[in-house]
Amino acid sequence: MKSGSDTFDVAIIGAGVSGANIARRLSAYELDVALVEKEVDVSFGISKANSGIVHGGFHHNKQYLKARLEIQGAMMFDRLKAELDFPFERCGILVVALHEDEMRSVEQLYAQGVENGVIGIEMCSRERLLDLEPKLSQDAVGGLYAPGGGIVEPYRFVFSLVENAVKNGLELYTGFRVEGAKRQGEHWVVTAADGRAIKARYVVNAAGLFADEISRMFGAEDFHISGRKGEYYLLDRSTKAKPDRVVFPVPTSISKGMLIVPTVEGTVLIGPTATKVDDKNDFATTREQLDTILKSARTMVPSISENDVITSFAGIRSVIDEDFYIDISAKAPAFVQVAGIQSPGLTASPAIGEYVKDLLKKAGLKLVEKADWDPFVRKVPRARDLSPFELDELVKKDPAYGEIVCRCERVTEAEIVEAIRRGHTTLDGIKYFTRAQMGRCQGGFCTYKIIKIIMRETGMSYADITKRGEGSAVLRGEL
Ligand SMILES: Cc1cc2nc3c(=O)[nH]c(=O)nc-3n(C[C@H](O)[C@H](O)[C@H](O)COP(=O)(O)OP(=O)(O)OC[C@H]3O[C@@H](n4cnc5c(N)ncnc54)[C@H](O)[C@@H]3O)c2cc1C
């Protein structure tokens, strides 16, 4: 943790996928950049709980900034994956019409996709659709196929972006809840709840659901972010209902509908719902919504079974109006707004990084490329991806690769240690980095082992171990 008296060219508030992409992009220039985050780890906001889809570029009209950034961002993922080693796959997206009258909307989506330049987009007959996805309901009448759409592990993406930016000189401040800002000469002084402070010439507001509060703190634009909750259910990797491609229904006016997502790591997500919430910290899930989701998902893939559900979670979309709000503030000097980043924010995020870099340049920030910028992270071998022979070789070098800690997801002690050494010292941070605790037993068998490894590696006491930081202690007594 930094002492907090440093002076920077740029301070970015919020280490979600928007802030992380901006930070990584700026790390390529001769700049001192700080990324500040109120949570104990990065990607603990909206960016941890979403559908994990790299969208196909046909859902939104190009008149919207979010559509233009979605199209550009989606194309950037292959290179980013090669550099940053996060799980990503272009499995393709299907939109399924279950009634003839839905085909008109499908045709409109297709026309929009063509207008947006989506490569390989295709109108599908019933036969073509069932050929592409045999698990679909026999009631399907036709649909759309966008082969370039994909799936990504959003938290791993953010972890890698931030790790790489730090490698290139970024200063990361976690547990830094911004609660005040004042102008001092040519700088902003940004203060945290715990008394730390940093100075920066430029500030980027990428605070997700709370970007409206940050904007007010800086005397910038007055807008309101409302929350729209999406509940999900996760199906075990053993489900027989896993489709090969992302399956969308025909969208409604407020959401893309409830989907069936084959996650990039082998499980299946169903959801999300779309309910307006007043409390931006309300991540509760309900039985009632589970029933709605199951019912909707089964209309498209009838073999989905409730017995395969292993857990539920919710994310909250941060909505200002129809579009993203990304601009130089007209009220506060040297202040850039990155707010209202609802879906497709994850897809658009690499392009948001580019766009904000250009806005900062327009606002007067001098950009000089670093000669020694390194775009790569060090890859972590994962036991579940290796053949027995490859694993044997690894165990010879590091016996901790021979100790399976999480049996459901086949995660070894070596991978947990690697997560801790890269700064992920909460149970959730380790879960997102390694997938340990994410399988059928949801940590029932491995949590105590992980706690012991954290204590051994960090010297933390059992009382300091948390699920996700302050207020989430997990033990009342020693193991
Ligand atoms: C249900 C759902 C499904 C979605 N599905 C998809 C999808 O499939 N594909 C897609 O492209 N997009 C999807 N999205 C959208 C995508 O998840 C978001 O656009 C994206 O995660 C927003 O990232 P962000 O960095 O702007 O916000 P966040 O991830 O919330 O990051 C903001 C950060 O700011 C921090 N912060 C807040 N206040 C302060 C403060 N005072 N001081 C310091 N830090 C602060 C927060 O803790 C947080 O970490 C979905 C969203 C939801 C909710």
The ligand as an SDF file (V2000), in Angstrom:
LIG
                    3D

 53 58  0  0  0  0  0  0  0  0999 V2000
  -26.0570   -7.5960  -15.3050 C   0  0  0  0  0  0  0  0  0  0  0  0
  -25.0150   -7.0300  -16.2140 C   0  0  0  0  0  0  0  0  0  0  0  0
  -24.6240   -7.7130  -17.3630 C   0  0  0  0  0  0  0  0  0  0  0  0
  -23.6980   -7.1790  -18.2350 C   0  0  0  0  0  0  0  0  0  0  0  0
  -23.2420   -7.9150  -19.2750 N   0  0  0  0  0  0  0  0  0  0  0  0
  -22.3090   -7.3990  -20.1140 C   0  0  0  0  0  0  0  0  0  0  0  0
  -21.7870   -8.1780  -21.1840 C   0  0  0  0  0  0  0  0  0  0  0  0
  -22.0760   -9.3640  -21.3220 O   0  0  0  0  0  0  0  0  0  0  0  0
  -20.9380   -7.5830  -22.0410 N   0  0  0  0  0  0  0  0  0  0  0  0
  -20.5870   -6.2800  -21.9300 C   0  0  0  0  0  0  0  0  0  0  0  0
  -19.8760   -5.7960  -22.7880 O   0  0  0  0  0  0  0  0  0  0  0  0
  -20.9840   -5.5380  -20.8710 N   0  0  0  0  0  0  0  0  0  0  0  0
  -21.8300   -6.0760  -19.9620 C   0  0  0  0  0  0  0  0  0  0  0  0
  -22.2430   -5.3600  -18.8820 N   0  0  0  0  0  0  0  0  0  0  0  0
  -21.7000   -4.0300  -18.6680 C   0  0  0  0  0  0  0  0  0  0  0  0
  -20.3350   -4.0660  -17.9970 C   0  0  0  0  0  0  0  0  0  0  0  0
  -20.2950   -5.0000  -16.9480 O   0  0  0  0  0  0  0  0  0  0  0  0
  -20.0410   -2.6650  -17.4620 C   0  0  0  0  0  0  0  0  0  0  0  0
  -20.2340   -1.7540  -18.5030 O   0  0  0  0  0  0  0  0  0  0  0  0
  -18.6200   -2.5270  -16.9670 C   0  0  0  0  0  0  0  0  0  0  0  0
  -18.2830   -3.5500  -16.0630 O   0  0  0  0  0  0  0  0  0  0  0  0
  -18.4810   -1.1720  -16.2830 C   0  0  0  0  0  0  0  0  0  0  0  0
  -17.1710   -1.0440  -15.8200 O   0  0  0  0  0  0  0  0  0  0  0  0
  -16.6940    0.2580  -15.0510 P   0  0  0  0  0  0  0  0  0  0  0  0
  -15.2340    0.1370  -14.9030 O   0  0  0  0  0  0  0  0  0  0  0  0
  -17.2140    1.4570  -15.7390 O   0  0  0  0  0  0  0  0  0  0  0  0
  -17.4480    0.1770  -13.6380 O   0  0  0  0  0  0  0  0  0  0  0  0
  -17.0480   -0.6990  -12.3470 P   0  0  0  0  0  0  0  0  0  0  0  0
  -16.5950   -2.0470  -12.7210 O   0  0  0  0  0  0  0  0  0  0  0  0
  -18.1470   -0.6160  -11.3670 O   0  0  0  0  0  0  0  0  0  0  0  0
  -15.8020    0.0690  -11.7780 O   0  0  0  0  0  0  0  0  0  0  0  0
  -15.9320    1.2580  -11.0410 C   0  0  0  0  0  0  0  0  0  0  0  0
  -15.0250    1.1620   -9.8390 C   0  0  0  0  0  0  0  0  0  0  0  0
  -15.0410    2.3970   -9.1520 O   0  0  0  0  0  0  0  0  0  0  0  0
  -14.8970    2.1170   -7.7760 C   0  0  0  0  0  0  0  0  0  0  0  0
  -15.3600    3.2780   -6.9980 N   0  0  0  0  0  0  0  0  0  0  0  0
  -16.6250    3.7140   -6.8570 C   0  0  0  0  0  0  0  0  0  0  0  0
  -16.6650    4.7840   -6.0320 N   0  0  0  0  0  0  0  0  0  0  0  0
  -15.3780    5.0230   -5.6510 C   0  0  0  0  0  0  0  0  0  0  0  0
  -14.7610    5.9780   -4.7860 C   0  0  0  0  0  0  0  0  0  0  0  0
  -15.4700    6.8990   -4.1160 N   0  0  0  0  0  0  0  0  0  0  0  0
  -13.4180    5.9400   -4.6310 N   0  0  0  0  0  0  0  0  0  0  0  0
  -12.6730    4.9990   -5.2770 C   0  0  0  0  0  0  0  0  0  0  0  0
  -13.2130    4.0530   -6.0880 N   0  0  0  0  0  0  0  0  0  0  0  0
  -14.5440    4.0720   -6.2840 C   0  0  0  0  0  0  0  0  0  0  0  0
  -15.7660    0.8800   -7.5890 C   0  0  0  0  0  0  0  0  0  0  0  0
  -15.4630    0.1760   -6.4020 O   0  0  0  0  0  0  0  0  0  0  0  0
  -15.4820    0.0930   -8.8450 C   0  0  0  0  0  0  0  0  0  0  0  0
  -14.4670   -0.8560   -8.6800 O   0  0  0  0  0  0  0  0  0  0  0  0
  -23.1480   -5.9020  -17.9750 C   0  0  0  0  0  0  0  0  0  0  0  0
  -23.5040   -5.2200  -16.7910 C   0  0  0  0  0  0  0  0  0  0  0  0
  -24.3930   -5.8030  -15.9000 C   0  0  0  0  0  0  0  0  0  0  0  0
  -24.6650   -5.1330  -14.5990 C   0  0  0  0  0  0  0  0  0  0  0  0
  1  2  1  0
  2  3  1  0
  2 52  2  0
  3  4  2  0
  4  5  1  0
  4 50  1  0
  5  6  2  0
  6  7  1  0
  6 13  1  0
  7  8  2  0
  7  9  1  0
  9 10  1  0
 10 11  2  0
 10 12  1  0
 12 13  2  0
 13 14  1  0
 14 15  1  0
 14 50  1  0
 15 16  1  0
 16 17  1  0
 16 18  1  0
 18 19  1  0
 18 20  1  0
 20 21  1  0
 20 22  1  0
 22 23  1  0
 23 24  1  0
 24 25  2  0
 24 26  1  0
 24 27  1  0
 27 28  1  0
 28 29  2  0
 28 30  1  0
 28 31  1  0
 31 32  1  0
 32 33  1  0
 33 34  1  0
 33 48  1  0
 34 35  1  0
 35 36  1  0
 35 46  1  0
 36 37  1  0
 36 45  1  0
 37 38  2  0
 38 39  1  0
 39 40  1  0
 39 45  2  0
 40 41  1  0
 40 42  2  0
 42 43  1  0
 43 44  2  0
 44 45  1  0
 46 47  1  0
 46 48  1  0
 48 49  1  0
 50 51  2  0
 51 52  1  0
 52 53  1  0
M  END
$$$$
